[in-house]
Amino acid sequence: MAISLLTHRELIENLVMRDIKARYKQSTLGIAWAIVTPLTTALIYTVVSKYFLKVDTGLVAFPVFAYYGLLFWTLFSGGLSGATDSLVGHLSLITKVYFPREVIPFAAVLGKLTDFFFGLLGLVPLLLIFPTSVSPAILLIAPLVLFQVLFTAGLGMLLACANLFYRDVRHLVQLLLALWLYMVPNLYPIHMVPERFLPLYLLNPMATFIHTARTLAFPQLGDEIYGLYLAIAVVVSVVTFVVGYVVFKRYEPKFAESI
Amino acid sequence: MNIVEVTNVSKRFQIGSGSIKHALLDRKAASAGRDFWALRDVSFSLEQGGSLGIVGHNGSGKSTMLKLLTRILQPTSGTVRTEGRIGALIEVGAGFHPDLTGRENVFLNGSILGLTRAEIVRKFDAIVDFAGLEQFIDTPVKRYSSGMYMRLGFAIAAHIDPDILVIDEVLAVGDQQFQNKCMRRMKEFQAQGGTVIFVSHSMSSVSDLCHQCVWLDHGKLMFHGPAEEAIGRYLTLVAEREKEEIKKYQSKGETQPSELPGEDGKPDPDLARVVGVTLFDGAGRPKTHFEAGKPLRAQIRYRFAHALPDPGFIVKIFRNDGLLMFETNNHDLGVRLAGLPPEGQVTFDVPFLGLNEGAYYLRAIVCPDTTVDNWRAKASHVIKRAVDFTVAVDHPTQGCGYMPVQWQADPLGATPVLNGAGAR
């Protein structure tokens, strides 16, 4: 599978670039929207946390805390819903040209990485407004992001297939994501999770990824990294990817006639 | 060596609704009796460098066959084997993004069709030149006319340099000049040893480009062999089916649906109307099947609101694929039809039918006044397909027209005309 993705690297790149270009064409701000959007989100959190929702996030200001976690969450949720819709959105192509179909959900997931990087840039002004120190260990999020992308792509390939045959799936995915958002330590710190539920909670790879990424960047929170659960999350991601790929390839011959 | 081998291929489609509710609750109902066989047990092969046309009416399985050859679909049973890179043009510009410029789309579409970036860079100028879009290459393709869109799409596909080029019906769009350019490009490709598979409803394009033909009918292989023979058989069947259609109309007591002229001027069928057209052979018998070189008479029945001093009748003969073979009218031949009664008929006599074998139809147009400017465009009534007929030849000839010819040996080389022409 790695080979097919490598040989079609250029096609994936082109599909990703097409989505990015098309998204910002004919808008005055253009690519700046990729920064404006997360910054506005951060501003909303600032207001909400100051006046309405008082969450104790210790030594890291809530806007920084929530914004950073949300970068990872958005990378996941955006990639997953994008991948779910991707095959249906490319039906005209699927019925007219042959090329390995896995590049379609893959491009949908990878396209969200650009938003993620711009979002990381948006973190900089936020860190200046709410003076917060960042550990150099933040660089270690790179492998985390890799596994998170594998996890997203694996699930995405499964759901893209399912959605092609049953269009109900995309609605289910939206419900699932709405629920899943509260099962990750995004808008609250992990110590608010009851002790007895913690092992179960951390079996959710996204909870572990987000928690680990935050602990790496902000050690001042005093949280620990759960090595065992991180290892489980990595294994789950790889397995999800392999299963997703195998199922996808199994149903691929039927895609063009499932209109 | 065979570069394409299709062996006992069948393709079944399931016509279902595609919802979870049906899949879970209605499993039996969903699977029973909703199968549709687009192809049944089709086999043929094609040699390296060959050119194969696929003909058949709509729904005969032509497009399904192409999609199997290009791996878009997988056969339900049987095997499809192809060798080398396949360049497919199933739909021009599939995968174009409207917001991206022509340039960006060339790179995107090129990589979808399997070209590497380096290859596209190398061929970029040739592609743009072929499409004739130098000025507009940095304009978003959503602002392109459909012709420009199509030209760019074909230009990309024409430069894939595949081993097998598969083309579906794309020449139906585009102006004559571009169509000719595409045909030339395909012939060049053939001349360089490329293999072509071509689907079209235009029999002249098929016979021009293809040596062999596969004729499909309702998913079954009717004939595989020399192109001319396949086309001939196909057209004969088409003509027979159309005769049945016409009979159905006539038995219902209806005439063919008449349509507006589609040109300027207000049609007014109440002022002058073509009631119908009947064809007769040389012996005066009503017929729809004729022999090339023999006489044909068309009788056009009309009805006028009142006597018209200078009415005009236009007769057009089309080949079944829409090619205009011949057009004439009484006015240009200097025939005034003054003093016609308000209801009656005019006849149009052809002593020598110069059409080659095939299926044709006749269009009848009546214009109330030939003395006005641009009188042709001011028709009051048109029957687009007034009557269908077929033509047979006694000895096979190629091309659109039919002429009497005589071959003879000329052992002394003494024919003065030929010598004169050769010496000049």
Interface residues (C-beta under 8 A of the other chain):
Chain A: E10 L11 N14 L15 R18 K21 A22 K25 Q26 S92 L93 I94 T95 K96 V97 Y98 F99 F165 Y166 R167 D168 P253 K254 A256 E257 S258
Chain B: F13 G18 S19 I20 A23 K67 T70 R71 I72 L73 Q74 I86 A88 I90 E91 A94 G95 H97 D99 L100 E104 F107 L108 S111 I112 L113 G114 T116 R117 P140
